[in-house]
Amino acid sequence: MYRQFAEWRAVIERLAGFEASIKSAQTVLSGAQAISVAPGSTDIRLDHLDVTLPGGKSIVAADGVTIAPHDQVLVSGPSGSGKSTLFRAIAGIWPFGGGKVVVPADARVMTLPQRPYLPIGSLAAAISYPAESGAMTPRSCARC
């Protein structure tokens, strides 16, 4: 019973957070400029990028930054300085701010949250979500 309650609570909290974020983004972005993410060549480029908080406060600025394939990049700074938010902007899931992010045309950009959400259960069930547990074969899970 406790396990079901914990799973239910985690899902509800996550959904409530998503709903609040969507409402906040819609309010802030009405009439505001957003970061544009576009396909390009083989590099990741940041042009006149200004990443802001939803209220408009600038937290990261980058211009003329190019990251070529196989480049190793270290982004450092104190907690709360915008490192994770920069990667959200590059992945196209953080619209607040302005400027342009160019990613390779065939790129699949993904970012992991600092506090990852994994449901209670097996890794295979988490990978196959939202399909039912067992809907994917071990081989298809390995390709994910």
ZIZILIN-V644243 format. One record per residue. RES is the residue in three letters. SS is DSSP state (alpha for helix, beta for strand, coil for the rest). PHI is phi in whole degrees, 0 to 359 (* if undefined). Layout:
res->RES ss->SS phi->PHI
res->RES ss->SS phi->PHI
This chain:
res->MET ss->coil phi->*
res->TYR ss->alpha phi->299
res->ARG ss->alpha phi->300
res->GLN ss->alpha phi->297
res->PHE ss->alpha phi->296
res->ALA ss->alpha phi->296
res->GLU ss->alpha phi->297
res->TRP ss->alpha phi->299
res->ARG ss->alpha phi->297
res->ALA ss->alpha phi->297
res->VAL ss->alpha phi->294
res->ILE ss->alpha phi->298
res->GLU ss->alpha phi->298
res->ARG ss->alpha phi->296
res->LEU ss->alpha phi->294
res->ALA ss->alpha phi->297
res->GLY ss->alpha phi->295
res->PHE ss->alpha phi->299
res->GLU ss->alpha phi->299
res->ALA ss->alpha phi->296
res->SER ss->alpha phi->294
res->ILE ss->alpha phi->296
res->LYS ss->alpha phi->298
res->SER ss->alpha phi->297
res->ALA ss->alpha phi->296
res->GLN ss->alpha phi->297
res->THR ss->alpha phi->293
res->VAL ss->alpha phi->291
res->LEU ss->alpha phi->280
res->SER ss->coil phi->293
res->GLY ss->coil phi->87
res->ALA ss->coil phi->266
res->GLN ss->coil phi->278
res->ALA ss->beta phi->239
res->ILE ss->coil phi->290
res->SER ss->beta phi->258
res->VAL ss->beta phi->243
res->ALA ss->beta phi->227
res->PRO ss->beta phi->285
res->GLY ss->beta phi->212
res->SER ss->coil phi->279
res->THR ss->coil phi->267
res->ASP ss->coil phi->259
res->ILE ss->beta phi->262
res->ARG ss->beta phi->233
res->LEU ss->beta phi->244
res->ASP ss->beta phi->243
res->HIS ss->beta phi->50
res->LEU ss->beta phi->282
res->ASP ss->beta phi->230
res->VAL ss->beta phi->269
res->THR ss->beta phi->237
res->LEU ss->coil phi->283
res->PRO ss->coil phi->306
res->GLY ss->coil phi->282
res->GLY ss->coil phi->108
res->LYS ss->coil phi->290
res->SER ss->beta phi->289
res->ILE ss->beta phi->239
res->VAL ss->beta phi->216
res->ALA ss->beta phi->231
res->ALA ss->beta phi->209
res->ASP ss->coil phi->218
res->GLY ss->coil phi->72
res->VAL ss->beta phi->271
res->THR ss->beta phi->234
res->ILE ss->beta phi->241
res->ALA ss->coil phi->275
res->PRO ss->coil phi->306
res->HIS ss->coil phi->73
res->ASP ss->coil phi->294
res->GLN ss->coil phi->253
res->VAL ss->coil phi->234
res->LEU ss->coil phi->242
res->VAL ss->coil phi->249
res->SER ss->coil phi->233
res->GLY ss->coil phi->164
res->PRO ss->coil phi->291
res->SER ss->coil phi->304
res->GLY ss->coil phi->86
res->SER ss->coil phi->276
res->GLY ss->coil phi->109
res->LYS ss->alpha phi->299
res->SER ss->alpha phi->294
res->THR ss->alpha phi->293
res->LEU ss->alpha phi->301
res->PHE ss->alpha phi->291
res->ARG ss->alpha phi->296
res->ALA ss->alpha phi->297
res->ILE ss->alpha phi->297
res->ALA ss->alpha phi->284
res->GLY ss->coil phi->86
res->ILE ss->coil phi->248
res->TRP ss->coil phi->232
res->PRO ss->coil phi->273
res->PHE ss->beta phi->285
res->GLY ss->beta phi->128
res->GLY ss->beta phi->206
res->GLY ss->beta phi->101
res->LYS ss->beta phi->225
res->VAL ss->beta phi->245
res->VAL ss->beta phi->248
res->VAL ss->beta phi->238
res->PRO ss->beta phi->306
res->ALA ss->coil phi->302
res->ASP ss->coil phi->260
res->ALA ss->coil phi->287
res->ARG ss->coil phi->241
res->VAL ss->coil phi->265
res->MET ss->coil phi->222
res->THR ss->coil phi->229
res->LEU ss->coil phi->254
res->PRO ss->coil phi->290
res->GLN ss->coil phi->296
res->ARG ss->coil phi->249
res->PRO ss->coil phi->295
res->TYR ss->coil phi->257
res->LEU ss->coil phi->234
res->PRO ss->coil phi->292
res->ILE ss->coil phi->292
res->GLY ss->coil phi->140
res->SER ss->coil phi->278
res->LEU ss->alpha phi->297
res->ALA ss->alpha phi->299
res->ALA ss->alpha phi->293
res->ALA ss->alpha phi->293
res->ILE ss->alpha phi->294
res->SER ss->alpha phi->277
res->TYR ss->coil phi->305
res->PRO ss->coil phi->269
res->ALA ss->coil phi->292
res->GLU ss->coil phi->297
res->SER ss->coil phi->303
res->GLY ss->coil phi->91
res->ALA ss->coil phi->288
res->MET ss->coil phi->251
res->THR ss->coil phi->283
res->PRO ss->alpha phi->304
res->ARG ss->alpha phi->294
res->SER ss->alpha phi->290
res->CYS ss->alpha phi->295
res->ALA ss->alpha phi->296
res->ARG ss->alpha phi->282
res->CYS ss->coil phi->289
